[in-house]
Amino acid sequence: MASQGQRTMGGRLSGKTVLITGGGRGYGEQMARALAGEGAAVALASRTESECAAVAADIVAGGGRALAIAGDVASDAAVEAMAGAALRAFGAIDALVNNAADPGPIGAVSATDAAAWGRTFDVNLMGALRCVRAVLPAMAARKAGHIINLSSGTVRPGCRHIRSLAYTTSKYAVEGFSWGLAVELEPLAIRVNAFTPGLAETRFLAGMPAGYLRGLTCQVPEHVGPAIVHLLTSDIATGERFDALPWLEEQGLLERYSYVHD
């Protein structure tokens, strides 16, 4: 479903188009709202189009430009259709945010199914690859673009709050993919960054073990808004990982979005 309202005037991203996977809720929704607020046209893709449609309609009602697309990043055909829809609607894709993710099976390695691990990798790693391949021809033709792959704080050495080992392992792979892709695409002036947003209590964490978040400092999902805007408007070098929380702290914003979980 395409929704298009009055172009938002001004803003640091005016005239840009951003494709966001997993854009109907959680981090994806908040990133879309923040980017639209800075003038970007946002294409929101999700397996559940109704969620994206609601967000897109709200953005349009506020004077922004938005497109809702049904699309599963685990499907080659769906991803190609997703990119095609965004290009037809807005004429270009200036940035891709690979946000869609599978949370992974919970439990010990001996108790989790290999097929569930495969599904996690098919969405989190291969889904990012499919999306990159789908948008790359248009970006390469213009010799411009920015690809952002969401990572996870659980990949940091020493992290002991690993909800799903399959998920964490897939995000290690996403970071490796990001570094290698940055090198490959640098001659085309296409930047690639991994983005670690922090921990927020969204539906993504449904099914977590009891007490998993107790005592941890969490953020409300809205905190990713200013962080993704900064990432897309800054001169950060390609191949770098951008951690949202240290940047928010430097800006004096972290406390506004944070709380200690009961």
SVG drawing of the C-alpha trace seen along z (x, -y; Angstrom):
<svg xmlns="http://www.w3.org/2000/svg" viewBox="-4 -24 42 55">
<polyline fill="none" stroke="black" stroke-width="0.4" points="0.0,0.0 1.4,-3.3 0.6,-6.4 2.0,-9.8 1.2,-13.2 2.7,-16.6 6.5,-16.5 7.9,-17.5 9.7,-20.8 13.2,-21.3 14.9,-18.8 18.3,-17.3 17.1,-14.5 14.8,-16.4 14.8,-14.8 16.2,-11.4 14.5,-8.1 15.2,-5.4 14.0,-1.8 13.6,-0.2 12.9,3.5 10.9,4.5 9.4,1.0 6.0,1.6 6.8,1.6 9.6,1.4 12.9,-0.1 11.7,-0.1 8.7,-2.3 10.6,-4.7 13.4,-5.1 10.8,-5.7 9.1,-8.4 12.3,-10.2 13.6,-10.0 10.3,-11.3 10.4,-14.1 13.7,-15.2 12.2,-15.2 13.0,-11.7 10.6,-9.7 10.4,-6.3 9.5,-2.9 8.5,-0.6 8.6,3.2 7.3,5.9 5.7,9.4 2.7,7.8 1.8,5.0 -1.1,3.7 1.5,2.7 3.5,0.7 0.4,-0.7 -0.7,-2.2 2.7,-3.8 2.8,-5.1 -0.7,-6.6 0.3,-8.4 3.4,-9.8 1.4,-11.0 -1.2,-12.5 1.6,-14.6 2.7,-15.8 5.4,-13.3 5.9,-10.8 5.6,-7.1 5.2,-3.7 4.0,-0.5 5.2,2.7 4.4,6.4 7.7,8.3 9.5,11.1 13.3,10.7 13.6,14.5 12.2,14.5 14.3,13.5 11.2,12.6 9.6,10.6 12.8,8.6 13.2,7.7 9.5,6.6 10.1,4.5 13.0,2.6 11.1,2.2 8.1,0.7 10.3,-1.8 12.0,-2.8 8.8,-3.2 7.3,-5.3 10.2,-7.6 12.6,-7.3 15.7,-6.3 16.8,-4.5 19.4,-6.7 19.7,-4.5 18.8,-0.9 18.3,-0.1 18.4,3.7 16.3,3.8 14.1,7.0 15.3,9.8 14.4,13.2 14.8,13.3 16.2,16.8 15.4,19.9 15.8,19.6 17.6,22.4 20.9,24.3 22.6,25.4 21.7,29.0 18.1,28.1 17.6,25.9 16.7,27.1 19.2,26.6 16.3,25.6 15.5,22.8 19.1,21.6 18.8,21.8 15.7,19.6 17.5,17.0 20.4,16.9 18.2,16.8 16.4,13.7 19.2,11.9 22.2,12.5 20.8,13.7 17.9,11.3 20.4,8.4 22.3,9.9 19.1,10.1 18.2,6.5 21.7,5.3 21.6,7.1 18.2,5.7 19.1,2.0 22.7,2.2 22.1,1.7 20.3,-1.6 22.9,-2.8 25.8,-1.8 24.4,-3.6 24.3,-6.8 27.6,-6.1 25.9,-7.0 24.2,-5.3 24.3,-4.2 23.6,-0.7 23.0,-0.3 22.9,3.2 21.5,3.5 23.8,5.4 23.4,6.2 25.1,5.3 25.4,9.0 28.2,9.3 30.5,7.3 33.1,9.4 32.2,10.1 28.4,9.7 26.6,12.2 23.1,11.2 22.6,13.4 19.0,14.1 19.5,16.4 22.9,17.7 21.6,18.2 20.6,14.5 23.9,13.3 25.9,15.5 23.9,14.3 24.7,10.7 28.4,11.5 28.0,12.6 26.2,9.4 29.1,7.4 31.6,9.4 29.4,8.9 29.2,5.2 33.0,4.8 33.6,6.8 30.8,5.1 32.2,1.7 35.5,2.5 33.8,3.9 31.5,0.9 34.0,-1.9 35.0,-2.5 31.3,-3.1 31.0,-5.7 28.5,-3.6 28.9,-3.6 28.2,-0.6 27.9,-0.7 26.7,1.6 24.4,0.0 24.0,1.2 20.8,-0.4 20.9,0.7 18.3,2.6 14.6,1.7 11.7,3.8 9.8,4.4 7.7,7.4 11.0,8.7 11.9,9.8 8.7,11.8 9.4,15.2 12.6,14.2 13.5,16.1 12.0,14.8 14.1,12.1 16.2,11.6 15.9,7.8 15.7,7.4 18.1,4.7 19.3,3.9 19.2,0.3 16.9,0.3 15.8,-2.3 12.3,-3.1 12.3,-2.4 12.1,-6.1 15.8,-6.4 16.8,-5.0 15.2,-8.0 17.8,-10.7 20.6,-8.0 19.6,-6.9 19.1,-10.5 22.6,-11.3 24.1,-8.2 22.5,-9.1 23.5,-12.8 27.0,-12.5 30.3,-11.9 31.0,-8.6 33.5,-6.5 32.4,-3.5 33.0,-0.2 32.6,-1.7 30.2,-0.4 27.9,-3.1 26.8,-2.5 23.7,-4.5 24.0,-4.6 27.5,-6.3 26.4,-8.9 23.2,-9.6 25.2,-10.0 27.5,-12.4 24.5,-14.4 23.0,-14.5 20.0,-12.5 20.5,-9.0 18.9,-9.7 15.7,-10.9 15.2,-7.5 16.5,-5.2 15.1,-3.3 16.1,-0.4 13.9,2.6 12.0,4.0"/>
</svg>
